[in-house]
Amino acid sequence: MDSAAEPGFASGGLANAFADLVAAARRVADQLSEPQQAADVLVAERQLELVRRIVSTAPIDNVAHIDTERLHRIDGHRSVRAHIRHALKVSSAEAHRRAQAARALHDLPEIAAAARAGRIGPDHVQVLAQVHANRRIRDKVPARQEKFLQLADEESFDGFRDKILDWERAVDADGAFKDNNRNHDNRNIRLVHSSIDGTWDLSGHLADDQGARAREIFDHYIQAEWLADWAEARAKLGDAATLSDLKRTDAQRRADAFMKMCNDAAGAPPGTTAPKIVHNIVWSAETYHSMLELLGSDAAALDTHWSASLTDARTQRALWCDPDTYRCSTLNGVPLEPVEQFFSSLANEIRRVVINTKGVVIDLGRKARLFTGSARHAAQLQSSHCVWPGCDHPTTRCEIDHLHDHANGGHTNPANGAPLCGFHNRWKQKGFTVTRDPDTGRWRTYRPDGTVIA
């Protein structure tokens, strides 16, 4: 953008406000360029994020004003998106996102106020704008503003996004069902050779059920390759081995795991029964029990009347699904279409796992020293990823640790287990404590001095 070509402000108030903003930003930048105490650097990090959030809302508010007053028409632009794309020299996708966010904040005053105050950031706004743009459920979004802001306060951004999109799927039952059916009809896998550099490109897409099953099998192969590398590193270096000593990268292990999976399939004699891999489907108690009430528990009858029952479930799903308690996902938290998974749980080799409203699995009564078998799976189901703040290591590649040490009387059961990646499980031995709030089910990690990691 050429600032020299821009006209000046007609309002002295705006001109002065921008001058103050620029001057303040320069003062902060000058201070941060000087050596600072560690504590001040961490405080500055949060303050800068607050400022970034407040400032990032201003352009969206400005777009909303342009849209409402039809100011884009002054220069003959057909839409506010066309105006943004031309005036600000941004991509069509970015112009679309800004216009979408502007309309959402215009219709959602509580969300808009939170954004202007820095309570939520531009990423939160974009997720909410995406849901608001869904015309089938737009009228239901305003009533959920307070709940959405509560989720933003309590959850990591990934957790917030997943729960908002889960809510959208639960409320927009017909749309989610149609999307999954379309994805299944359009399933495709391609392996294409490049004549330019001789590489092979693998790409494609699957619907919920096939994709979740394929990913679970693929993850088993990836884990086997990782264990092989780790065993080799430990054999050479013993306890001094670290992840940097593994001979292959994650990308290389994924490629080798895929080839191993292909070779195993090609080497199996015709008619061979594939080894059973348990496919875990995580349900909230309310979701599964409501489905049972809707469709009945006679598996044989359901199988006989599959099509009729499936249609009935899809059309009635909005009547029973509570967005506040709804959950249907894989072990790692990947959302699944519940009607399809309900029938699969009756007809296929699937382990159905039911959790309560706090995400806690029922106590299996195991007294073993280590979390193995069903006890390990139940403990993994407490979270879709490592519970250490900010860690997104998937739960299927985590270790299961006792919250209350086994040596000090802690039981080996799901309520006393937590998935922690190897790095953070060892970090826990440095005096940090991981707990789970019995009332809210939220995980908290405390430093050795007793303060919580926010």
N, C-alpha and C positions, 0 to 999 in steps of 0.2 A: 504494500500500500504506500502511495506517495503522500506523505503528510503535508507537503508543500502545496499540493493541489486541493486539499480539503478546505472548505469554507470555515470561517470562525464561528464561534457560538453566538447566537443572537441573545442568549441569556447570560448575564454576568454571573449569576449564581452557579450555573453549570461550569462555566469557565474556571471560576475560583475553586470549585470542588475538585475538578480534575487536576488543577495545579497543586492543590494540597495533597492529593493522592500520590501524584508523581514525586513530590518532594519527600513525603513520608516513606515511600518505597525506596528512594535513594538513601535516606538516612538509615533505614534498616539494613540495606545491602552493605553500606559502609561499615556498620557495626559488626555485621556477621563476617566481614572479611578480616577482622582483627581476631587474635587468639581469644578463645572463650573457655570458661569452665565447662566441664562435661554436663553438669546439671543444667546450665543455661542453654546449652545446645539442644538438649532434649525438650526443654520448655519451649524454646524458639521453634522447634519442629512442629509442635502442636499449634502454636499461635500462627505460624505461617499457613498451616492447613486451614485454620479458621478463616484467615484473611482470603485465602484462595477460594474457599467455598462462597464467601460473601461476594467477592468480586465476580466469580463465575456466574452468579445468578443475575447480575446486572444486565449482561447482554441478552439473556432470555427474557427478562422483563421488558427490555427495549424492543425486542422482536414482537412481544405480545402487544405493546403499544402501537407499533407500526401496523400490525395485523388488524387490531381493533379499529383504529382510525383510518384504515385503508391508505396509509401513507405511501405504500409501494406503487399506488396508481399514479402518483405525481410524475414518475419517470416512465410510465407506460408498462410497468411489469405486470404480468397476468396474475402473479401470486406472490406471497411474501417469500416463498422459497426461491423463486426466480430473482427477487430483489436481493436476498442474502447472498445467493451464489454470485451475482454480478458485483454488488457493492463491496463485498468483503473478500472476493476472490477465493472462495472455499469450494470444496467438492459438492456435488449434488447430494451425496449421502450426508455430509455434515449440515448442509442447509436443511435437509429433511429433518434431521435430529433436532436442530434448534427450533424449527417451526413446531414440531411435535411437542417438544418440552414447553414451549411458550403457551400452547393451547391447554396443556395439562395444568400448568400453574395458574392459568386464568380461571379454570373450572374448579381447582382444588385449593381454596384459600389457606387451609391449615398447612398443607404441604408447601405452598409458596412462602408462608411466614417462616416455616422451619428452614427453608433454603436460604432466605434472606438473612436469617440469624446465624447461619453456619452450622445448624444442627445436623443437616444432611448435606452431602456433597453432590457434585454434578453426576456422578455415577448412579447414586440413588435416584436422582431426579429422572435420569434417562430410563431406568427400569420402570419407574412408575408411569412415565410418559408412554412407554411401550404398551403397558397394560391399559392405560386410559384410551389409547388409540384403538383398542379392540371394541368395535361398535356394539358387539353382542352383549358386553358386560359393562359398558361405560357408565350406565346409570347406577351400578352397584358400587363403583369406586369411591364416590364422595363419603359414603357412610363408613368406610373403612380407614379413613385418613389417620385417626388417632392410633388404631392398631398398627398401621404401617409404620408410623413414626416410632412406636414402641419397639417394633422389630429392628428398626435402624439403630436405636439406642443399645439394644441388647445383643445383637448378632454381629459377626464379622460381615463384611460386604458380601462375600460369597454366600454366607448363610442367609442374609437378608434377601438377596436375589433369588435364591432357590425357593425360599418360603413364599415370596411374592408370586413367582411363576407357578408354584404348586397351587396357590390360591386361585390363580387365573384358570388353571386346568380344572380345578374342582368346580368352579362356578360355570365355566364355559364348557360344560360336559359335551355338548353336541359338537362344538368346534374341535376339541381335543380328540374326540373319537374319529371325526372325519380326517383330521390331520394324520393320525396314526394309520388309518386305512389307506389313505393316499400314499403315505410313505411305504407301506407294505406293497401296494400295487406297483410302485415305481422302484422297488428294490433292484439293485444293480451292483455288480463288481466288475472292474476292468483291470486288466494287466496289459499295458501298452509299451511296446519297444520304441525307443528313440533311435532313429538312424543317424542322428547328429553326434551323440556321444556314447551310444551303446547302452545306456541305462534303461531300466524297466521301471515304469511308473504304475503303482498300485493305487487305485482309488475306487470309490463306490459309496453306497449308502444303504442302510437297512432300517426297518421299523423297530419299535421298542423291544419286542420280545426277542427277535432274531439277533438284534444288535447286542442286547444284554447277555444273551447266552454265548455269542461269539466272543465278546469281550472277556467273559469269565473264563472261558477255555484259554484264550490268548494270554490272559494274566497268569494262568498256571504255568504256561510255557516260559513266559518272561521271568517269573520267579525262579523257575528251575535253572535258567541260564545265569541269573544273578547269584544264586547259591553256589553254582559251579565256580564262578569267578571268585567269590568270597572264600570258598574252601581252598582254592589254589593260592590265593594271597596269604591266607592264614598258614598254609603248609610251608610257604617260603619265609614269612616274616613273623609268624607267631602272633602274640598279643599286640605287637607294634603295628600290625596291618591296619590301614585306614581305607576309606572309600577311594581315595586318590590312587591307591595301589592296584585297583582292579584293572585288568588288562584290556577290557572293552568298555566303550561308552554305552550309555543307556540306549542311544540310537542303534548302535551295532548289535546290542543284545536283543532289541526288538526285532531287527531284521533276521538274526539267527534263530530266534524263537519262532518266527513265522515259517522259516524254511524247515525247522524241525517238525512243526505241526504238519506241513505239507508232506514231508518224507514219511512221517508216521501214518498218515492217511493212505499214501500210495503203497506203503509196505504191508498194510493190513490185508489179509486174504479176503476174497469176496464173501459176504455174509457174516463177517466178524462183527460181534456186538461191541460197540464202543464202550470204553470204560466209563462208569458213571461218575459224573461230576455234579455234586449237589448245587443246584441253583437256588440261592436264598432270595426270597421275596419278603421285604419288610413292610408290614402293614401296621397302621394304628388299629387298636382294638375296635374303635367306633366304626372305621371304614369297613373292616372285614365283617363284623357282626351285622352291620346294616345291610351289607350285600347278601349275607345269608338270609336275613329276614325278607329281603326283596325277592330273592330267587328261590328260596327254599334250600334244604340241605340234601335233597335226593340227587346224588351225582348221576345215577343212571338216567333219571328222567331229564336232567339238564343236558346230558350228552345226546339223548334222543331228540330233544327239541332245541338243539344248539342255536339255530338261526333265530327262532322266535324268541328265545330267552335273551339272546344277545341284543336284539332290537329293543326288547322290553327294558333291559337294564340300561341301555344307552338313553332311552327317552325318559326314564324315571330317575336317572342318577342324580339330577339336580335336586330331587325331592328329599334325598336322604343324606347327601354328602355335606358334612359340616366342615367348612374351610379351616376352622380353627384347630381341628383334630385330624384332618385328612393327611394320610401318608400312604404311598405305595411306591416303593423304590427298590433298587438293588442294595447290596451291602455297602457300597461306596456312595450311596445317596443319589444315584442316577434315577430320575423319575420314570415310572412306567404307567401304561394305560391300565387302570384298575379292572375294568370289565374283562379285558383280554386275559389279564393275569389271574383273575378269579377262576375262570374256566380252566386255565392252564394248571392252577393249583389242584384242581379236582382230577385232571386227566393225565398229568405228567409227573416226572420225577422232580418235584420241587419241594423244598422245605419252606413251609409257611411259618414266619416268625411274627408274633404279635407283641407289640409294645404298648405301654400305657402312655398317658398324656405327657409325662415327663421324659419319655424316651427310654425308660428303664425296662429291661427284659426281666421276666419272672425268674426267681431264684431256682436254679436247677438242683440245688442241694448237694453240689459236689464239694468234697473235702480234700481234693488232691492238692499237691504242692504246686503244680504247674497248671496253667490254663491250656487244656487240650480238648480236642473233639468238640462236642456241643457246647461245653463251657467256654471254650475259646471263641466260638462263633457268637455266642450270646454276649460275651464281653465286647467283641468287635462291634456289635450292633448298638452300643451306647453312643457311637458317633461315626460319621462317614469318613472322618479323617483324624489324624493325630490331634489330641485335645489341647496340646500346648498352644498358647495364643499366637496366632499368625502363621501356624504351620498347616500346610495343606497336603501333607503326605497321606495317601489313601490308606484307609484302615486295614485293607487286606495285606498291606506290606508293613504293618506296624507290629510291635511286640505288645503283649498284654501284661500290664504291671498291676500289682496290688496297690490300691490307694492307701490302705492300712496294711503295713508290712506283715507278711506271713509269719516272719520270725517273732513279731510282737503280738501274735494272736489274730491277725487278719485272715478272713475266710477266703477260700478260692471259689467265689461265686460271682455272677454278673454284676451284682450291686457293688462289689468291692473291686471291680476290674475296670481298667481304662486303657484304650489303645494309645500307645506312645511310640513314635518312630525311634529307631535305635539311638539317634543323636540325643533326643530329648529324654529318653529313658535314662541315659547315662548322666545327663545334666541334672536330673532329679536327685541324683546322689550327692549333689553339691549343696544340699540344704533347702532346695525348693520343694514346695508341697502342692500337690494337685488334689482338689476336692470337688465334690459335686453338691450343689445346694439341694437339700432334701425337699424344699418347697417348690422351687422353680425348675429344677433339673439342669441348671446352667453350670458349666465347668468354670472353675476359678483356679488360677495358679498364683501362689504366694512366694515372694522372695524370702531369703533367709531372715531378713529383718521384719517379716510379718506384713509388709505392704503388698498389695495385689498388683499384678501386671495388668494394666488396663487394656 
